[in-house]
Each structure stands twice: as structure tokens, then as C-alpha cells.
């Protein structure tokens, strides 16, 4: 289930985002979290499975009909189980009148989702 990011999830969100190749540097990671916290067009969601948060997906609301996926990451111990695809599907349901787009870092994964 997708849940909206809140400040009290900051450590787990930073941990999951750090698996993204572009977010290895602590300063960059802190800037990214700040972007999601302060800009209404940047939305961050966590994937909750039972009591555990095992994935994260971040989007940029480009305009009235386009949502661009900026970040997508799953805890390594939960990979290859369809969690990423479930997050993309839930995102599509959350924004039914929007087209999902990928950025250069999420394009390869989004292509695999075949949605």
C-alpha cells in the first residue's frame, strides 16, 4: 500500500533513496528529501507491506496530465518480488487521469513494467 511521506519517515526514506545510483552522496540525498518536503509538485510515497516499509517512489507533477517518476527503490531483500511494479500500478491508480513518464534514471524500470 502506498502511503504519503511524512517527516517522521525521513530516516527510512533516506535509506531507501540511498539505493538509487544518483543518491549515494549524503548532501545530495538531504537535498532530495528537502525538495520533496518543500515543493508541492514533488510527491514522495512509501510502500508499506504489513508493518514494514520496503519501497519508495517519488514523482514530479509536471502539469495537469503528466506525472514523472523521479525515484523508485525497493529494499534489496524484497527485490524481484514485484514490489516496484505494484508501486507503479498504485501510482497509476492514484493519478488515473495522468500519463506516467520516467526520467533518465527510472526509464529502464518503467519500460519493464509494461503498464
Backbone as a ProteinNet text record, in pm:
[ID]
protein_1_A
[PRIMARY]
XXXXXXXXXXXXXXXXXXXXXXXXXXXXXXXXXXXXXXXXXXXXXXXXXXXXXXXXXXXXXXXXXXXXXXXXXXXXXXXXXXXXXXXXXXXXXXXXXXXXXXXXXXXXXXXXXXX
[TERTIARY]
84.1	0	89.4	55.4	130.1	82.4	176.7	144.2	228.3	171.2	241.7	354.7	466	582.1	546.7	594.2	587.5	726.5	749.3	880.8	929.3	838	882.5	929	912.6	965.2	1098.8	1156.8	1275	1389.8	1423.4	1538	1514.7	1395.7	1368.3	1364.2	1309.5	1304.6	1445.6	1531	1668.9	1741.3	1714.9	1776.4	1736.5	1607.8	1560	1608.6	1606.2	1654.3	1803	1878.4	2023.5	2059.5	1963.4	1988.5	1986.5	1934.6	1934.3	2076.8	2125.3	2262.7	2290.2	2187.7	2206.7	2204.5	2173.6	2154.5	2256.2	2373.6	2476	2538.2	2551.3	2613.6	2514.7	2557.1	2468.4	2410.4	2492.5	2443.1	2335.2	2357	2258.9	2130.2	2143.7	2028.6	1946.8	2014.8	1947	1875.5	1936.6	1873.3	1747.6	1755.6	1641.1	1524.3	1550.7	1445.4	1384.8	1469	1421.2	1330.3	1368.8	1287.6	1146.9	1139.5	1009.6	930.2	1000.4	931.5	881.6	948.1	916	844.8	846.2	786.7	661.3	546.6	420	412.3	491	489.7	571.1	650.8	730.6	659.9	618.5	545.5	624.1	636.9	711.2	616.3	620.4	534.5	619	576.9	644.2	552.3	610.4	532.6	538.6	421.3	412.2	357.4	428.9	388.4	375.4	253	232.6	278.9	372.1	426.1	554.7	605	735.5	721.1	807.9	818.2	932.9	901.7	1002.7	1033.9	962.2	987.5	954	1001.6	977.4	963.9	874.1	858.3	831.9	906.2	893.3	859.3	767.7	722.1	726.4	730.9	718.8	592.1	500	377	411	435.1	479.9	372	250.4	138.2	9.3	-104.1	-233.3	-244.8	-164.3	-182.7	-55.2	52.3	177.6	241	272.2	344.1	474.7	585.7	717.3	777.2	810.3	870.8	1018.2	1053.6	1189.8	1276.1	1216.5	1288.8	1199.9	1261	1191.4	1296.3	1267.6	1365.2	1292.9	1346.2	1292	1407	1377.8	1475.9	1532	1665.3	1725	1671.3	1634.2	1583.7	1441.7	1377.8	1241.9	1237	1351.5	1354.3	1316.2	1278	1239.2	1115.5	1029.7	904.1	784.2	809.2	700.5	662.2	739.8	706.9	711.9	815.3	827.9	710.5	671.7	556.7	428.5	414.1	296.2	292.5	408.6	413	371.8	421.6	386.7	237.5	184	40.2	-43.2	-4.9	-76.3	-68.5	46.4	63.8	-29.9	-39.6	-128.5	-273.9	-311.2	-446.5	-467.6	-361.9	-370	-386.3	-327.1	-334.2	-394.8	-525.1	-584.8	-591	-595.5	-606.4	-471.7	-364.8	-230.5	-153	-63.6	27.6	153.3	198.1	321.5	439.3	537.8	661.3	777.2	885.9	1007.5	1110.1	1203.8	1320	1430.5	1548.8	1656.4	1698.2	1673.1	1716	1609.6	1483.8	1376.3	1319.1	1366.3	1310.6	1324.8	1440.1	1462.1	1364.5	1342.7	1249.4	1106.4	1066.8	929.9	898.6	996.7	978.8	948.1	1011.1	989.2	849.2	788.6	656.9	546.1	564.9	469.2	327.7	313.7	181.2	124.4
-117.2	0	124.7	219.2	345.2	436.9	494	594.9	718.8	833.4	959.6	977.7	1029.8	1057.9	1161.9	1138.6	1238	1248	1358.2	1386.1	1273.7	1207.8	1102.2	976.6	972.8	862.8	899.6	1012.1	1063.1	962.1	896.4	804.1	685.4	626.2	511.6	556.7	676.1	728.4	752.2	810.5	835	702.6	604	473.1	409.5	414.6	356.6	436.7	569	652.1	631.5	597.8	582	464.7	376.7	267.5	315.3	437	494.1	539	510	547.6	697.6	780.5	925.8	980.6	897.2	945.9	888.4	854.2	794.1	896	1020.1	1125.8	1179	1190.2	1233.7	1372.3	1466.6	1601.6	1600.4	1522.7	1511	1449	1347.3	1280.2	1377.1	1456.6	1555.4	1660.2	1701.8	1797.8	1737.6	1611.3	1543.9	1536.6	1495.9	1489.3	1627.9	1729.1	1866.6	1908.6	1869.5	1900.1	1840.6	1716.3	1650.8	1714.9	1763.5	1823	1964.2	2037.1	2179.1	2216.1	2130.3	2163	2077.7	2141.9	2069	1984.4	2019.2	1941.9	1812.1	1799.3	1679.1	1599.1	1477.1	1393	1264	1226.8	1106.9	1010.8	883.6	781.4	662.3	600.8	482.2	362.9	246.1	124.3	44.7	22.5	-48.3	-188.6	-287.3	-427.7	-479.3	-492.1	-526.1	-409	-436.6	-330.6	-270.3	-327.5	-285.4	-191.9	-91.8	-4.8	-59.9	-105.6	-176.1	-110.1	-2.4	62.9	210.4	281.1	424.7	462.9	556.6	608.2	758.1	834.6	979.4	1031.6	1128.5	1180.2	1332.5	1382.9	1525.6	1544.8	1627.5	1657.7	1766	1723.7	1814.7	1915.1	1865.5	1951.4	1876.9	1924	1864.6	1717.9	1673	1535.5	1452	1497.8	1422.5	1410.9	1287.4	1257.8	1191.4	1251.6	1196.5	1126.9	1000.1	923.2	961.3	1020.2	1067.2	961.2	889.3	789.8	668.1	551.6	429.4	333.6	281.1	195.2	96.6	-24.2	-129.1	-183.7	-212.7	-273.9	-398.5	-413.2	-525.3	-663.1	-682.8	-814.7	-841.5	-741	-757.2	-738.9	-733.9	-714.6	-842.3	-824.8	-935.9	-1009	-934.4	-991.3	-910.8	-817.7	-738.6	-614.1	-578.4	-462.5	-333.3	-317.5	-197.4	-183.3	-292.8	-290.6	-256.9	-308.6	-276.8	-127.5	-69.1	73.9	155.6	118.1	190.8	176.7	56	33.3	117.5	121	200.7	349.3	392.2	531.5	565.4	473	491.1	503.8	424.7	432.7	563	613.1	737.3	859	850	958	903	867	798.3	881.8	1011.6	1097.8	1153.4	1095	1141.4	1033.6	1079.8	988.6	975.6	852.6	830.7	838.1	916.5	926.9	893.4	851.1	823.2	931.7	947.5	1031.1	935.6	988.5	904.4	792.2	809.7	711.3	605.5	634.2	539	476.8	521.1	475.9	324.9	269	126	42.9	82.2	6.7	23.9	146	170.4	94.2	83.2	4.9	-141.6	-194.7	-333.8	-355.8	-248.8	-261.5	-285.4	-241.2	-261.5	-220.4	-101.4	-52.1	41.5
0	0	0	-85.8	-90	21.1	92.7	193.7	164.8	192.9	168.2	269.6	220.1	304.9	410.4	530.9	638.1	700.5	768.5	826.6	918.8	990.3	1082.4	1008.2	875.1	793.4	728.7	769	700	693.4	803.7	803.8	710.9	716.6	629.3	483.4	458.4	320.7	267.6	349.2	306.4	282.6	367.4	349.6	217.4	185	59.4	-61.2	-50.5	-161.9	-187.4	-82.3	-98.3	-189.7	-218	-312.7	-457.2	-481.1	-616	-648.6	-769.3	-806.5	-793.2	-812.8	-807.2	-665.5	-568	-431.1	-332.3	-378.8	-291.6	-195.4	-241	-161.3	-57.4	68.6	176.4	150.4	104.7	77.4	-30.5	-135.9	-244.6	-191.8	-109.2	-50.3	36.4	116.3	200.3	115.2	4.6	-86.3	-148.9	-185.6	-246.8	-148.6	-25.8	76.3	98	105.3	124.2	7.8	-113.3	-231.9	-216.5	-173.1	-153.8	-39.5	62.5	178.1	150.8	63.4	48.4	-81.1	-181.9	-310.5	-331.4	-345.4	-359.3	-486.5	-587.6	-712.2	-701.1	-596.3	-573.6	-464.4	-497.4	-403.1	-379.5	-254.6	-217.9	-146	-188.4	-129.9	-87.1	21.4	72.5	50.9	26.9	8.8	137.1	195.1	321.8	297.2	348.4	338	480.2	528.2	668.7	754.8	845.1	930.9	875.9	766.6	713.7	594.4	590.6	473.6	390.4	268.9	189.8	55.9	23.3	-104.5	-98.8	-201.1	-209	-356.1	-382.3	-517.9	-507	-583.7	-581.9	-719.8	-724.3	-852.5	-855.6	-977.3	-1003.7	-1084.4	-1033	-1105.4	-1208.2	-1331	-1437.5	-1476.7	-1501	-1537.7	-1504.8	-1559.9	-1525.2	-1564.6	-1660.7	-1707.4	-1714.4	-1652.7	-1657.6	-1518.6	-1482.3	-1357.8	-1398.1	-1358.5	-1392.6	-1271.5	-1288.7	-1179.1	-1168.2	-1053.4	-1029	-960.9	-867.9	-788.6	-768.9	-771.7	-734.2	-678.5	-559.5	-495	-403.2	-398.2	-312.1	-228.1	-103.5	-15.3	-84.9	-90.3	-163.3	-124.1	0.2	41.2	-8.8	-68.7	-122.1	-273.8	-337.5	-482.4	-555.9	-682.4	-770.8	-720.2	-648.6	-599.1	-649.6	-741.3	-798.1	-720.4	-618.7	-535.9	-618.1	-698.1	-781.6	-876.5	-939.6	-1030.9	-956.1	-834.6	-753.3	-720.3	-691.2	-660.7	-782.8	-900.2	-1022.9	-1051.1	-1032	-1054.2	-957.6	-829.8	-729.4	-763.3	-813.9	-853.9	-970.5	-1063.9	-1178.9	-1132.8	-1031.7	-976.2	-899	-837.6	-761.6	-853.9	-972	-1070.7	-1200.4	-1198.4	-1313.9	-1441.9	-1429.5	-1547.9	-1592	-1542.5	-1574	-1650.6	-1732.4	-1801.4	-1714.7	-1693	-1617.3	-1712.9	-1675	-1752.4	-1660.9	-1722.1	-1645.8	-1673.7	-1582.9	-1613.7	-1660.2	-1684.4	-1738.4	-1642.5	-1512.5	-1413.8	-1386	-1419	-1391.2	-1519.3	-1634.7	-1762.8	-1783.3	-1754.8	-1778	-1695	-1570.5	-1487.1	-1535.8	-1567.1	-1611.1	-1740.5	-1827.6	-1951.1	-1919	-1814.1	-1774.3	-1716.4	-1664.4	-1601.3	-1702.6	-1825.8	-1934.2	-1894.2	-1839.3	-1799.5	-1902.8
[MASK]
+++++++++++++++++++++++++++++++++++++++++++++++++++++++++++++++++++++++++++++++++++++++++++++++++++++++++++++++++++

